[in-house]
Amino acid sequence: MPSIIKKKLTSKNAAQKLIKKHDKLIHSEHMKVTSHVQRDNDDWIINTLMLDNLDVPFKYKRKKRYQSLQGQRVNLTYYAETETIAGIYPFHLKMRASGNLSE
């Protein structure tokens, strides 16, 4: 059991170190995923998460498909970013540092 507790503290400390180093980085914990969509884009899989009580999508990419996170609680470390689509600037949040499952 102590190794599980140590692991949780280590990942939390890692997020805190990143936030101190990068002032625009944001960290949120225990966020509930309401929707998780995965789309192919060339050699990458683009993942989009929608979270409970937020109207802004979180996007990240991976080389392989990932298990569905729908209904799970997650910890996210991310930057706010704006993307241009057809001349419109919808706001989204891009995970660059990590996106860890929490219990």
N, C-alpha and C positions, 0 to 999 in steps of 0.2 A: 504493500500500500504506500509506503513512503516514496517510492519511485514515481508513482502517479502524481502525487502532490508536487514533487520536485519538478516534474515535467511541466505541469501547469504554471508554476512560478517562473520557470525558465522561459517559456514562450511569452508570458506576460512581460517579463523583464526585457526580452528581445524587442517587443513592440514599444516599450517605453524608451529604449535606447534609440530606436529608429525615429521616434517622434522628437526626441531631443536633438537629433542630428539633422532632421529635415523639418523645418518649422511649418511647412504647408501640409504635412502628412496628418491624417485624421485616423483615430482608432475608435472602433465601436465594439462592444461586447454583448454577447447573448442576444443577437438580433435574429428574429424568426423569419425564415425564408418562405414566402408565399408562392413564388413561382421560380422555376429554374429551367431555362431553355438553352439548348446547345445547337449551334449551327456550324456547318463546315464552311471554311473560308481558306481556299488554297491548302496549304499544309497545316493549318491551324484549326482548332475548334474554338469558336467564340462562344463564351458562356455569358448569359445575362441573368442576373438575379433581381427579383423584386422582393422587398422586405416589408414586413408588417408595419403599418403606420407611416410608410414613406412612399412618395409618388415618383421617386427618382430611381432609374435602373442602375445596377452595378454591373460593369462589364469587365471581363478578364479573358485571357486566352490560354489554351494549353495545347500540347501536341496530340494528346489522346483524349477520348471521351472520359468523363468523370461520372461517378455515381450521382444520382439525383439528390440534390440538397433540399428539395421541397419538403416543408414541414420540420426541417432541422433548425437548430439554433447554431449560429456561427459568430465567430469573432472576425472582424474585418479591419485591415489597415489599408488605407486608400488615399488617393488624391482626388479633389474635385476637378472636373474637366468639362469643357464644352466641345461638342462635335457639330459640324455643319452637315446637314442633310437637306438637299434640294433648296438651298438658300435659307433654311431655318436653323436656328441655333438651339436645339434642345439640350438641356443640361443633363449630364449623367456623371456617375462616379466611377472612376477607373481604379481597379485594384492593381497596384504595382508591387507592393511589398509582400503581402501575404493575405490569405483568406483561410483561417483555421476553424475547423469544427470545434465546438465547445460541447460540454456535456450538460 
